[in-house]
Amino acid sequence: MEQRTDFLTFSTADLDAARAFYRDGLGWTPLLDVPGEIVFFQVGHGLVLGLFDAEKFAEDLGVRDAPIRGVTLSHNVEGPEAVRAAVERAVAAGGTVLKEPQEAAFGGYHAHVADPNGLVWEIAHNPAWSVQPDGTVRLGLIG
């Protein structure tokens, strides 16, 4: 299998709250929105985030319950002020701050915010992270 991910799809207990958070609060444009079932957002070069109604998600998997556990999505920004601004916008859209903006162990600056369904986002500034013109990610530690 080719080393690539095309979709990140998460079970979502409240699809309407998730839609409002991402579309109305963060200003993202849905790629496809199927009310009562799933909403997709393109989040990168060839990468789509899917938020799937929890009951429909479990049906699709053929299981009774499919909770989210141990997942963090990350969004990198240009500096500490941009981290603070993104956290403020996420909170205004119904998010909950789990970790206030602060210096990070990796040497940058970051915060953690949960969306209305508990999906955790790390909003970070890491000067050692970059994306090359060909899409290759360079990731390092600062210091």
SVG drawing of the C-alpha trace seen along z (x, -y; Angstrom):
<svg xmlns="http://www.w3.org/2000/svg" viewBox="-30 -38 50 43">
<polyline fill="none" stroke="black" stroke-width="0.4" points="0.0,0.0 1.3,-3.5 2.4,-5.6 -0.5,-8.1 -3.7,-9.1 -6.6,-10.5 -9.4,-10.7 -9.4,-11.2 -12.9,-10.3 -14.1,-10.6 -17.3,-9.5 -19.2,-12.6 -21.8,-12.5 -23.4,-15.8 -23.0,-16.3 -24.9,-19.6 -22.6,-21.1 -19.5,-19.8 -20.8,-21.4 -21.5,-24.7 -18.0,-24.7 -16.0,-24.0 -18.2,-25.7 -19.7,-28.7 -17.1,-29.1 -13.8,-28.4 -15.1,-29.5 -14.3,-26.2 -16.1,-25.3 -17.7,-21.8 -16.6,-19.7 -19.7,-17.6 -22.4,-17.8 -25.0,-15.0 -27.3,-16.2 -27.8,-13.6 -24.9,-11.6 -21.5,-13.1 -19.8,-16.4 -16.4,-16.5 -13.9,-19.3 -10.8,-19.4 -7.9,-20.1 -4.8,-19.7 -3.4,-18.6 -5.5,-15.6 -6.6,-15.3 -10.2,-15.3 -11.5,-15.4 -14.8,-13.6 -17.1,-14.1 -19.5,-11.1 -22.7,-10.9 -21.8,-8.4 -24.8,-6.1 -24.2,-6.1 -20.4,-5.6 -21.1,-2.6 -23.5,-1.2 -21.0,-1.6 -18.4,0.3 -20.9,3.0 -20.3,2.3 -22.5,1.1 -20.3,-1.8 -17.2,-3.4 -15.9,-6.2 -12.9,-8.4 -10.0,-7.8 -6.4,-9.0 -6.6,-11.3 -5.2,-14.8 -5.3,-16.8 -2.8,-19.6 -2.8,-22.9 0.5,-24.8 0.5,-28.6 3.1,-31.3 3.6,-32.5 2.5,-32.7 0.0,-35.5 -1.6,-33.3 -1.9,-30.5 -3.7,-32.8 -6.0,-34.1 -6.9,-30.6 -7.7,-29.5 -10.0,-32.5 -11.8,-31.8 -12.3,-28.1 -13.7,-29.0 -16.1,-31.5 -17.3,-28.7 -18.1,-26.4 -14.6,-24.8 -13.2,-24.2 -9.6,-25.1 -7.9,-22.0 -4.4,-23.7 -4.0,-27.4 -1.5,-28.9 2.0,-28.4 5.6,-27.4 5.8,-23.8 8.2,-21.0 9.2,-20.8 10.5,-24.4 7.6,-26.2 4.3,-27.5 1.0,-25.7 -2.5,-25.1 -5.1,-22.4 -8.8,-22.9 -11.6,-20.4 -14.3,-20.8 -18.0,-20.4 -17.7,-16.6 -14.4,-16.3 -12.1,-16.0 -8.8,-17.6 -6.9,-20.1 -3.4,-21.2 -2.8,-24.7 0.9,-25.2 3.8,-27.3 6.9,-25.2 9.6,-27.0 11.3,-23.7 8.2,-22.5 7.9,-23.3 6.3,-22.0 8.5,-22.0 7.1,-23.0 6.8,-19.3 4.7,-18.7 7.4,-17.0 7.2,-17.8 10.3,-18.8 9.9,-18.2 12.5,-18.9 13.0,-19.9 14.0,-23.4 17.1,-24.0"/>
</svg>
